[in-house]
């Protein structure tokens, strides 16, 4: 599904990525393991078209990535990207509409996910009232609610308590079971060995 082929990226004289190649298939969790600064987020930003590589290419189902392709991808960044003063439900709807869902479909799907992850009471709250872990859970819902074929998770367990970590692990396993391809970056070797079918170390 996702093919990362011979990616190189430098910032000035600093070579961050050198000849990195990765394949991610449906129903597979591929881990990207490395310490902070190893280039994990840089590679993910290249995959999601936020950065351009110096050389190499990214393919989705054998074709170059396009803006339309991005609707088939869910991306959970390590940095929180929420509008603090917007209500949680309104904000989730806004992001679903950006993914091409109509309002009725988006509301139905989001209420399903909010019920599933015990978030129903959050719907009317402004995002600024949420803890870091709650924000991460909300962003996970925004990442997966439009049923992407590929889900990219950048340090997804950051800020979560043990209950949140267990919840997210269960959801990752369930997405895999339903044939979703998952690309997960982490600095935690235990997480990588527990969840990933294969791991690439930077």
Long-range contacts (C-beta under 8 A, 24 or more apart in sequence): 1-25, 1-26, 1-60, 1-61, 1-149, 1-150, 1-181, 2-47, 2-58, 2-59, 2-60, 2-150, 2-181, 2-183, 3-58, 3-59, 3-60, 3-62, 4-43, 4-47, 4-56, 4-58, 5-56, 5-57, 5-58, 5-59, 6-55, 6-56, 6-57, 7-43, 7-46, 7-53, 7-55, 7-56, 7-57, 7-58, 8-53, 8-54, 8-55, 8-56, 9-39, 9-42, 9-43, 9-46, 9-51, 9-53, 9-54, 10-54, 16-42, 17-42, 17-43, 17-46, 17-53, 17-202, 19-56, 20-56, 20-200, 20-202, 21-56, 22-183, 22-200, 24-150, 24-181, 24-182, 24-183, 25-181, 26-149, 26-179, 26-180, 26-181, 27-176, 27-177, 27-178, 27-179, 27-180, 27-181, 28-176, 28-181, 28-182, 28-197, 28-198, 29-172, 29-176, 29-182, 29-184, 29-195, 29-196, 29-197, 30-181, 30-182, 30-183, 30-184, 30-196, 30-197, 30-198, 30-199, 30-200, 31-184, 31-185, 31-186, 31-191, 31-192, 31-195, 31-196, 31-198, 31-199, 31-200, 32-183, 32-184, 32-185, 32-186, 32-199, 32-200, 32-202, 33-185, 33-186, 33-187, 33-189, 33-192, 33-199, 33-200, 33-201, 33-202, 34-185, 34-187, 34-201, 34-202, 35-187, 36-187, 38-187, 38-202, 39-202, 40-154, 40-155, 40-185, 40-187, 40-202, 41-78, 41-154, 41-185, 43-185, 43-202, 44-75, 44-77, 44-152, 44-154, 44-183, 44-185, 47-152, 47-183, 48-73, 48-75, 48-152, 60-150, 71-99, 71-100, 71-146, 71-148, 72-148, 72-149, 72-150, 73-148, 73-149, 73-150, 73-151, 73-152, 74-143, 74-144, 74-146, 74-148, 74-150, 74-151, 74-152, 75-143, 75-151, 75-152, 75-154, 76-139, 76-140, 76-143, 76-151, 76-152, 76-153, 76-154, 76-156, 77-139, 77-154, 78-154, 78-155, 78-158, 80-132, 80-135, 80-136, 80-139, 81-139, 82-127, 82-130, 82-135, 82-138, 82-139, 83-127, 84-126, 84-127, 84-128, 85-126, 85-127, 85-128, 86-126, 86-127, 87-123, 87-124, 87-125, 87-126, 87-127, 88-119, 88-122, 88-123, 88-124, 88-125, 88-126, 88-127, 88-130, 88-138, 89-114, 89-122, 89-123, 89-124, 91-127, 91-138, 91-142, 92-138, 92-141, 92-142, 92-145, 95-142, 96-142, 96-145, 96-146, 99-146, 100-146, 101-146, 106-145, 109-145, 109-146, 109-147, 110-141, 110-145, 113-141, 113-144, 113-145, 114-141, 117-141, 117-167, 117-171, 131-159, 132-159, 133-159, 133-160, 133-161, 133-164, 135-159, 136-160, 136-164, 137-164, 137-167, 137-168, 140-168, 140-171, 144-171, 144-175, 148-180, 149-180, 149-181, 150-180, 150-181, 150-182, 150-183, 151-175, 151-180, 151-181, 151-182, 151-183, 152-182, 152-183, 152-184, 153-182, 153-183, 153-184, 153-185, 154-185, 155-185, 155-186, 155-187, 156-184, 156-186, 157-186, 157-188, 157-191, 169-194, 169-195
